[in-house]
Amino acid sequence: MPTWKLILLFVAWVFASVMIAVVTAILATEILRAVGIVESGESSYTVALNAVFGVVLVVLVAVPFVFRRRFTSHEPPPGA
């Protein structure tokens, strides 16, 4: 696969990871608010939101690198 395609796919993966991380952070923080761990409008809400977002984003962006060997085939392509 050409390098430019890999770069384009990685950029698309990062964009999708950001969107997933935003939604996950909002849902997780709202669950924490409902449980009573954080309060709306307080700094604890912002810290929880940013922490969940950061952790989820780092994990999602790392997935292609962590599972790289699992997704690559060591067999030659068909017809080669």
N, C-alpha and C positions, 0 to 999 in steps of 0.2 A: 504494500500500500504506500502511495507517495506520502512524503512528509507533510505536504500542505494539507492533505486530507486528515491526517492524524491531528494536526494542530487545530483544524476547523472542528473536528469531532470533540477535541478536548475543550475548546471554547464553548461549544454547545453544551457539553456535560457540566461545565462550571456554571453556566447560566441556569440550567435546569436545577443544579444543586442549590443555587441561591434561592430560587423560587420555593423549592421543597423546604429549605432551612427556614425561610420566612414563615411559611404556613405552620411548620412544626413548632417554631418558637412561640408563635401567637397562641396556638392550641395548648401547648405545655404551660405557658405562663397563665393562661386563663384557668386552666385546671388548678394550678398552684393558688390562684386568687380565690377560686371557689372553695378550696380546702382551707384557706385562711393563712397560708404561709406568706403570701405577699399581699400588699394593699395597692389598689389602683391610685395612681397619682403620686406614689411615694418612690423613693430611689430604689427600694427593693424590687419593685416591679420592673424598672429599667434594667437593673443588674441581672435579674432573672431572664428577661427577654434577650439581652445581649449575650449572656452566658450560654443559653440554650442554642441561640442562633450560631454562635461561634463553634460550639462543639459539633453540632450537626453538620455545619458547612465543612469543617475540617475532615470529618469522617467521610462524608459523601465525595469530596474532591479526592480523597486518598484511595477510594475504592478501585479505580482502574490500575493504580500502581500496586496495591496490595494483592489483587487477584490477577495480575498480568500473566503469570505462568499458567494459571488455570484456564484462561481464555485463549491462549495461543496454542496452536497445533504444531507438533514436532514432525508431523507427517508431511510429505510433499503434496502440493495441491494436485487435484485430479488432472490428468492429461499432461503432467510435467515429466 
